[in-house]
Amino acid sequence: MTADVENQAVGVVEHLPSGPLKLTDTKGTHLQVEYQLAADDVIVAVNGKPWTQLSSVRDTIKNALDFGRRPVLVTVSRDGKIFSVFLSNPIESGSKVLLDEEAEPFQNVTPAISIQDIRMLSNYTIVANQENSADVLEMRKTFGAMAFSPFWLIARRLWEPLIALVCATLTAFAVNTIFGTVVYLAMCVYIGRRQIQLSLTSMMRDGLYKKMVLAARDELEAQNVAHNFHEHLRFKFSNQEMAVGVKLEVEII
């Protein structure tokens, strides 16, 4: 009898109606730390497919991550506006499925994103200081950070890692040439793997903090999306004049 009741309960859970997924508590989780997602954000689509075509937003995210081993693009509704971001981790807790009346406002939120377009996107981190001076960083690793580590560190004014690289390499070369070469290559590999974190460290050292993480085709599109949510942001390198149709004879510097 108990087994029958349990089976019926499982059946009820498996056949719950679909609905958008509302985040209820992100404090201290990877959703907040890595992606700047907040409570009351509502996930309305996964990889360009709206929630109305999914049996479960949460399970779809988890299954896509488990099967594809690649980040999943989720479309998020925040304060009546939408943006997208690639997630690399499933949403295990701190969320609830919106049903019936709660889901109605999101019925027509249908992002027109094809798989081909999704493959052209990349995550960008928007950083800003208290005066709204902002910058944008593409969260994609480059080979140059590993192949030309000293020059890459100099370009980003990462003096502490540069000093560590030089000191470790010179010390190793003093012991043995082969050992020095191995240490240098190991340090370059480490910098290549940690380049995004190092770049963020450089920005935050200048008084900038993470404002938003979003998926976009390029920096200009990332800036435009960020402006929809934070209209007072002033980007260090911006082509906003181009975006609104103002023709200039020189590039913005």
C-alpha positions in Angstrom: 0.0 0.0 0.0 2.8 2.3 0.9 4.6 1.6 -2.4 1.5 2.4 -4.3 1.1 5.8 -2.6 4.8 6.6 -3.3 4.4 5.7 -6.9 1.3 7.9 -7.2 3.3 10.7 -5.6 6.1 10.3 -8.0 3.7 10.3 -10.9 2.1 13.6 -9.7 5.6 15.2 -9.5 6.6 13.9 -12.9 3.3 15.3 -14.5 3.3 18.7 -12.9 2.4 21.4 -15.5 5.3 23.3 -16.9 6.0 26.9 -15.9 8.8 29.5 -15.8 11.3 29.1 -13.1 11.6 31.9 -10.5 14.7 32.2 -8.5 13.8 32.8 -4.8 17.2 32.7 -3.0 20.5 33.2 -4.8 22.5 34.7 -1.9 26.0 33.1 -1.7 25.3 30.6 -4.5 27.1 30.3 -7.8 24.1 32.0 -9.5 24.9 35.2 -7.6 28.7 34.9 -7.4 29.4 33.9 -11.0 26.4 35.2 -12.9 24.9 38.0 -10.7 21.5 36.5 -10.9 19.1 37.7 -8.1 16.0 36.6 -6.3 12.8 37.3 -8.4 14.7 36.7 -11.7 12.5 34.4 -13.8 14.0 31.9 -16.3 11.6 31.8 -19.3 13.6 29.9 -21.9 16.5 27.4 -22.3 18.7 27.4 -25.4 16.2 29.6 -27.2 13.1 27.4 -26.4 10.4 29.1 -24.3 9.2 27.5 -21.1 5.8 26.8 -22.7 7.5 24.1 -24.9 9.4 22.5 -21.9 8.1 20.0 -19.4 10.5 21.4 -16.8 12.8 24.3 -17.0 15.0 23.0 -14.1 15.3 19.5 -15.5 15.9 20.8 -19.0 18.9 22.8 -17.8 20.3 19.9 -15.8 19.8 17.3 -18.6 21.4 19.6 -21.2 24.4 20.2 -19.0 24.8 16.5 -18.2 24.4 15.3 -21.8 26.1 18.1 -23.7 28.9 19.0 -21.3 28.6 22.6 -22.5 27.1 25.7 -21.0 23.4 26.2 -21.4 21.8 29.5 -22.5 19.0 30.6 -20.2 16.8 33.6 -21.0 16.0 35.6 -17.9 13.1 38.1 -17.3 14.0 40.9 -14.8 11.7 43.8 -14.1 9.9 43.3 -17.4 13.1 43.1 -19.5 14.9 40.1 -20.7 18.6 39.1 -21.1 20.4 35.8 -21.6 23.4 34.2 -19.9 25.2 31.0 -20.3 25.1 28.7 -17.2 27.6 26.0 -16.5 25.9 24.6 -13.4 22.4 23.3 -12.8 19.9 25.0 -10.5 19.5 22.7 -7.6 17.6 24.8 -5.1 16.4 28.3 -4.3 13.8 28.4 -7.0 10.1 27.6 -7.7 8.0 26.8 -10.7 5.4 29.5 -11.4 2.0 28.1 -12.3 -1.4 29.4 -13.3 -1.8 33.2 -12.6 1.8 33.6 -11.7 2.9 32.2 -15.0 0.5 34.3 -17.2 2.8 37.4 -17.4 5.4 35.3 -19.1 3.2 33.5 -21.6 4.4 35.7 -24.5 8.0 36.1 -23.5 9.4 34.1 -26.5 13.1 34.9 -27.4 13.7 34.4 -31.1 17.2 32.8 -30.8 18.2 29.9 -33.0 20.9 27.4 -32.2 23.1 29.0 -34.9 22.8 32.4 -33.3 23.4 30.9 -29.8 26.7 29.5 -31.0 27.8 33.1 -31.8 27.2 34.3 -28.3 29.6 34.6 -25.4 29.3 35.6 -21.8 30.3 39.2 -20.9 30.8 40.6 -17.4 29.8 44.2 -16.9 31.8 45.9 -14.1 31.4 49.4 -12.7 32.4 51.7 -9.9 30.4 53.9 -7.6 30.4 56.7 -10.2 29.0 54.3 -12.8 32.2 54.3 -14.9 31.9 50.9 -16.5 33.9 48.4 -18.5 33.1 45.0 -20.1 35.1 41.8 -20.2 34.4 38.8 -22.5 34.4 35.6 -20.4 36.2 33.7 -23.1 39.8 32.5 -22.9 42.4 33.4 -25.5 45.5 31.5 -26.5 47.6 34.6 -26.3 47.3 34.7 -22.5 49.1 31.4 -22.4 51.5 31.8 -25.3 52.6 35.3 -24.4 52.0 35.4 -20.7 54.5 38.1 -19.7 53.2 40.5 -22.3 49.6 39.7 -21.5 50.2 40.4 -17.8 51.9 43.7 -18.6 49.0 44.8 -20.9 46.6 44.2 -18.0 48.9 45.7 -15.4 48.8 42.5 -13.4 52.1 43.3 -11.6 51.9 40.7 -8.8 51.4 37.7 -11.1 54.1 39.1 -13.4 56.6 39.4 -10.5 55.7 35.9 -9.4 56.3 34.5 -12.9 59.6 36.3 -13.3 60.9 35.3 -9.9 59.9 31.7 -10.1 61.3 31.4 -13.6 64.7 33.0 -12.8 65.0 31.0 -9.6 64.3 27.8 -11.6 66.8 28.7 -14.3 69.4 29.3 -11.6 69.0 25.7 -10.6 68.8 24.1 -14.0 68.0 25.3 -17.5 65.6 22.4 -18.2 63.9 22.9 -14.8 63.6 26.6 -15.6 61.9 25.9 -18.9 59.5 23.5 -17.3 58.6 26.0 -14.6 58.1 28.8 -17.1 55.8 26.7 -19.2 53.9 25.5 -16.2 53.4 29.2 -15.1 52.2 30.1 -18.6 49.7 27.2 -18.6 48.4 28.3 -15.2 48.0 31.9 -16.3 46.2 30.7 -19.5 43.8 28.7 -17.4 43.2 31.5 -14.8 43.2 34.5 -17.3 39.5 35.4 -16.7 39.9 35.5 -12.9 43.1 37.4 -13.3 41.4 40.0 -15.6 38.6 40.4 -13.1 41.1 40.9 -10.4 42.8 43.6 -12.3 39.5 45.4 -12.9 38.3 45.1 -9.3 41.7 46.4 -8.1 40.7 49.7 -9.9 37.6 49.9 -7.8 35.2 48.2 -10.2 32.8 45.5 -9.1 30.6 43.0 -11.0 27.4 44.6 -12.1 25.9 42.1 -14.5 26.7 39.0 -16.5 25.0 38.5 -19.9 25.4 36.7 -23.2 26.0 38.8 -26.3 27.6 38.7 -29.8 30.1 41.4 -29.1 31.1 44.1 -26.6 28.8 46.7 -28.2 25.7 44.4 -27.9 26.7 43.6 -24.3 26.9 47.4 -23.5 23.5 48.0 -25.1 21.9 45.2 -23.1 23.5 46.5 -19.9 22.2 50.0 -20.6 18.7 48.6 -20.7 19.0 47.6 -17.0 21.5 50.3 -15.8 21.0 53.4 -17.9 23.5 55.5 -16.0 26.5 53.3 -16.9 29.3 55.1 -18.7 31.6 52.7 -20.5 35.3 53.4 -20.8 35.4 52.3 -24.5 32.0 52.8 -26.0 30.4 53.1 -29.4 27.0 54.1 -28.1 26.9 57.0 -30.5 27.2 54.5 -33.4 24.4 52.4 -31.9 21.9 55.2 -31.9 22.7 56.2 -35.5 25.0 59.2 -35.0 27.6 59.2 -37.8 31.1 60.2 -36.6 34.2 60.9 -38.7 36.5 59.5 -36.0 36.5 56.5 -33.7 35.7 56.8 -30.0 38.8 56.5 -27.8 
